[in-house]
Amino acid sequence: MLASEATTQSLPNGWKHRTLGELGESIIGLTFSPSQVSSHGTLVLRSSNIQNGRLDLADCVHVAADIPAKLRVQPDDILICARNGSRDLIGKCLLLDSRVKGMSFGAFMAVYRSPLNWYVIYQLQAEPIRGQVRSHLGATINQITSGSLQGFTIPVPDDEHEQRAIAAALSDADALIAALERLIAKKRDIKQGAMQELLTGRRRLPGFEGAWETRRLGELGRFSKGRGIKRDQVTGEGLPCIRYGELYTKYENYTYAPESRIPPGVAATALKIEPGAILFAGSGETAVEIGRCVAYLGLEPAYAGGDIVVLTPRGQDSLYLAHLLNHPSIASQKARFGQGDAVVHIHAKHLEKIEVTTPELAEQAAIATILTDMDAEITALEARLTKARDIKQGMMQQLLTGRIRLHAVQGESQ
């Protein structure tokens, strides 16, 4: 959406389209030479500090340079990504807090300052501004200039009380989202701690006292090799299948319902797997991630594509094994067997040599139940988080355009 198009949208009484230049000023950051990068000096904010929508100060750099006061960020400045290799990141922004006082920002970043930043920040996150950003991107250089920012147009109610009511409602939505994100992170940490203790036998569950046994994976079942299933053969219908790339991107430890499907004719050339099979990625980009595995726990047979190594275990709890075989202690063994540089491979003959220490089947099942209960709790929280984000987006669409009013304006009712 162009700025001129934005100003043609109808607004309720008491609202006006205002340019960012009317409401404040934008400043592009400085370019620092490699020789100015130092182990001390002024911390400089970069685009990586805002990629996840939260201020992350882990990737700042120090520069030894004289920086004008105007180019030192202040709490309540809006930090904006002005140039980046990814077009989607340009225009992403956040409201800075007290942690940044005295820092500066690089040439790929911009700062916007206005007395209304507590309101403007939400307009800058809304789709109409995103459309204006996209319309100003160059064909070869992904950037927006200070002039572009100054010319972007946003709807603003004249009444400051209404401005503050809108910002407060969206701030409450942000607070709920942030609280859910923190809770999910905490629950994930708790699960990691539980895995560290339960999968290594450091903590035993009540009622279990039997000794754990160390064996090689080759003693726990039979290995086979996936085959077939090209990317263009995957459809939305047919028989369930798992491709090796999905072991990295779609599943974590286990799956009951594979997302991909293939026609019966393709399935006839692929490897059929039964419920309980453990699927290992036979290739990957790094030795650290090679051999990542997923247990297939569905009720119907499924099929494994090429570059997947399949373990069909005997007398073991597959859900427990999948958690164990992705544990760092086992991942380090798989990494030692990885072969190759640009692409790392691992084969069944190597996986067979992996040593694991496991309890009896009943204790395996009890541990797996605890870990899956934790997963269920995290999944429920993630669903709440998705709903909270969707609700906020709906609120923004209504509140930031005046379609829903939060404050009585003269001549109108709430």
Buried (B, 14 or more C-beta within 10 A) or exposed (E): BBBEEBBEEEBBEBBEBBBBBEBBBBBBBBEBEEEBBEEEBBBBBBBBBBBEEEBEEEEBBBBEBEBEEEBBBBEBBBBBBBBBEEEEBBBBBBBBEEEBEEBBBBBBBBBBBBEBBBBBBBBBBBEBBBBBBBBBBEEEEBBBBBEBBBBBBBBBBEBEEBBBBBBEBBBEBBEBBEEBBEBBEEBBEEBEEBBBEBBEBEEBEEEBEEEBEEEEBBEBBEBBBBBBBEEEBBEEEBBBBBBBBBBBEBBEBBBEEBBBBBEEEBBEEBBBBEBBBBBBBBBBEEBBBBBBBBBBBBEEBBBBBBBBBBBBBEEBBBBBBBBBBBBEEBBEBBBEBBEEEEEBBBBBEBBBEBEBBBBBEEBBBBBBBBBBEBBEBBEEBBEBBEEBBEEBBEBBBBBBBBEBBBBEBEEEEE
